[in-house]
Amino acid sequence: MLIIAGAVIGAIIGDRRAAKRGGSRADRAQYAAVHAIGLALIGLFATIALGRMI
């Protein structure tokens, strides 16, 4: 669940960041993808860490 939430939030943050800098549609898509992957990885590690604690 944390992985999906991280990917969605990352995509939103990336899109907004590229839009603020005046990027084209391709720029916005690339920023969204990179941020989504990054936050999904953080969510993956958080999921693994929480699973090991329990």
Backbone as a chain_set.jsonl record, in Angstrom:
{"seq": "MLIIAGAVIGAIIGDRRAAKRGGSRADRAQYAAVHAIGLALIGLFATIALGRMI", "coords": {"N": [[0.821, -1.183, 0.0], [1.957, 1.222, 0.73], [3.722, 1.534, -1.329], [2.202, 2.019, -3.635], [0.925, 4.39, -2.873], [3.147, 6.047, -2.568], [4.051, 6.134, -5.234], [1.923, 7.428, -6.54], [1.781, 9.907, -5.181], [4.36, 10.81, -5.706], [4.24, 11.109, -8.504], [2.425, 13.192, -8.729], [3.788, 15.26, -7.398], [6.089, 15.468, -9.034], [4.946, 16.229, -11.493], [3.834, 18.729, -10.854], [6.156, 20.112, -10.147], [7.57, 20.217, -12.574], [5.749, 21.641, -14.101], [5.767, 24.085, -12.806], [8.269, 24.974, -13.49], [7.897, 25.516, -16.113], [7.816, 23.459, -18.024], [7.414, 21.31, -20.93], [4.862, 18.986, -22.13], [6.166, 16.533, -22.329], [8.351, 16.911, -20.626], [6.985, 17.205, -18.207], [5.87, 14.664, -17.968], [8.166, 13.102, -17.762], [9.374, 14.078, -15.384], [7.318, 13.392, -13.614], [7.381, 10.59, -13.81], [9.97, 9.962, -12.872], [9.919, 10.963, -10.234], [7.818, 9.419, -9.251], [8.894, 6.817, -9.371], [11.04, 7.11, -7.606], [9.781, 7.728, -5.097], [8.211, 5.458, -4.875], [10.146, 3.506, -4.496], [11.139, 4.294, -2.002], [8.833, 3.822, -0.527], [8.723, 1.046, -0.855], [10.992, 0.167, 0.596], [10.23, 1.082, 3.109], [7.975, -0.504, 3.529], [9.133, -3.049, 3.639], [10.784, -2.72, 5.897], [8.847, -2.246, 7.893], [7.52, -4.675, 7.783], [9.441, -6.427, 8.735], [9.69, -5.636, 11.347], [7.413, -6.479, 12.601]], "CA": [[0.0, 0.0, 0.0], [2.849, 2.379, 0.759], [4.373, 1.645, -2.634], [1.259, 2.674, -4.544], [0.746, 5.767, -2.405], [4.369, 6.772, -2.916], [4.094, 6.355, -6.677], [0.924, 8.437, -6.904], [2.213, 11.195, -4.632], [5.547, 11.205, -6.459], [3.834, 11.574, -9.828], [1.806, 14.518, -8.568], [4.853, 16.215, -7.067], [6.915, 15.657, -10.223], [4.2, 16.998, -12.493], [3.744, 20.119, -10.4], [7.479, 20.731, -10.195], [7.893, 20.504, -13.97], [4.839, 22.702, -14.567], [6.23, 25.347, -12.217], [9.454, 25.395, -14.229], [7.525, 25.811, -17.494], [8.155, 22.338, -18.896], [6.436, 20.826, -21.892], [4.17, 17.775, -21.682], [7.164, 15.477, -22.184], [9.092, 17.218, -19.403], [6.112, 16.914, -17.07], [5.745, 13.209, -17.867], [9.434, 12.561, -17.286], [9.491, 14.434, -13.972], [6.342, 12.593, -12.881], [7.853, 9.211, -13.769], [11.157, 9.872, -12.009], [9.492, 11.148, -8.851], [7.003, 8.263, -8.879], [9.802, 5.689, -9.126], [11.799, 7.386, -6.38], [8.954, 7.578, -3.9], [7.79, 4.057, -4.795], [11.263, 2.775, -3.879], [11.131, 4.621, -0.573], [7.709, 3.073, 0.026], [9.102, -0.37, -0.814], [11.885, -0.047, 1.732], [9.45, 1.269, 4.32], [7.146, -1.695, 3.676], [10.011, -4.147, 4.075], [11.195, -2.449, 7.271], [7.699, -2.474, 8.778], [7.253, -6.116, 7.799], [10.449, -7.112, 9.575], [9.486, -5.268, 12.747], [6.249, -7.184, 13.157]], "C": [[0.872, 1.257, 0.0], [3.51, 2.607, -0.593], [3.469, 2.396, -3.604], [1.062, 4.128, -4.158], [1.975, 6.609, -2.756], [4.456, 7.084, -4.394], [3.119, 7.451, -7.097], [1.349, 9.816, -6.419], [3.44, 11.702, -5.383], [5.207, 11.735, -7.84], [3.217, 12.968, -9.749], [2.864, 15.572, -8.289], [5.716, 16.504, -8.295], [6.227, 16.484, -11.283], [4.122, 18.465, -12.102], [5.094, 20.821, -10.478], [7.861, 21.098, -11.627], [7.009, 21.627, -14.512], [5.292, 24.06, -14.043], [7.446, 25.883, -12.964], [9.164, 25.657, -15.707], [7.853, 24.703, -18.469], [7.036, 21.961, -19.843], [5.762, 19.561, -21.344], [5.159, 16.63, -21.454], [7.991, 15.68, -20.911], [8.272, 16.849, -18.174], [5.968, 15.413, -16.874], [7.028, 12.592, -17.315], [9.638, 12.865, -15.8], [8.55, 13.581, -13.123], [6.832, 11.159, -12.741], [9.033, 9.046, -12.809], [10.775, 10.009, -10.541], [8.656, 9.96, -8.372], [7.882, 7.062, -8.566], [10.558, 5.895, -7.824], [10.974, 7.183, -5.126], [8.406, 6.16, -3.759], [8.899, 3.208, -4.169], [11.352, 3.052, -2.381], [9.997, 3.874, 0.121], [7.997, 1.582, 0.129], [9.989, -0.662, 0.38], [11.156, 0.133, 3.058], [8.562, 0.059, 4.584], [7.959, -2.869, 4.189], [10.418, -3.954, 5.532], [10.04, -2.698, 8.253], [7.358, -3.961, 8.87], [8.227, -6.876, 8.68], [10.279, -6.804, 11.052], [8.377, -6.102, 13.39], [6.523, -8.649, 13.345]], "O": [[0.548, 2.241, -0.664], [3.821, 3.741, -0.957], [3.917, 3.3, -4.309], [1.034, 5.004, -5.023], [1.844, 7.753, -3.192], [4.885, 8.173, -4.777], [3.456, 8.305, -7.917], [1.281, 10.787, -7.172], [3.545, 12.896, -5.664], [5.812, 12.703, -8.302], [3.465, 13.816, -10.606], [2.839, 16.654, -8.876], [6.039, 17.66, -8.565], [6.848, 17.345, -11.906], [4.324, 19.345, -12.939], [5.164, 21.997, -10.836], [8.414, 22.171, -11.866], [7.467, 22.464, -15.29], [5.211, 25.065, -14.75], [7.637, 27.095, -13.062], [10.073, 25.984, -16.47], [8.141, 24.976, -19.634], [5.866, 22.252, -19.596], [6.058, 19.124, -20.232], [5.015, 15.853, -20.51], [8.292, 14.718, -20.204], [8.785, 16.26, -17.223], [5.945, 14.935, -15.74], [6.981, 11.672, -16.498], [10.037, 11.982, -15.042], [8.927, 13.106, -12.052], [6.712, 10.569, -11.668], [9.078, 8.096, -12.027], [11.257, 9.25, -9.699], [8.772, 9.542, -7.22], [7.635, 6.359, -7.586], [10.702, 4.966, -7.03], [11.427, 6.529, -4.186], [8.159, 5.705, -2.643], [8.616, 2.293, -3.396], [11.611, 2.145, -1.59], [10.173, 3.355, 1.222], [7.572, 0.927, 1.08], [9.763, -1.635, 1.1], [11.432, -0.582, 4.022], [8.411, -0.362, 5.731], [7.516, -3.599, 5.076], [10.402, -4.904, 6.314], [10.237, -3.29, 9.314], [6.952, -4.443, 9.928], [7.857, -7.871, 9.304], [10.668, -7.596, 11.91], [8.416, -6.386, 14.587], [5.65, -9.386, 13.802]]}, "num_chains": 1, "name": "protein.A"}
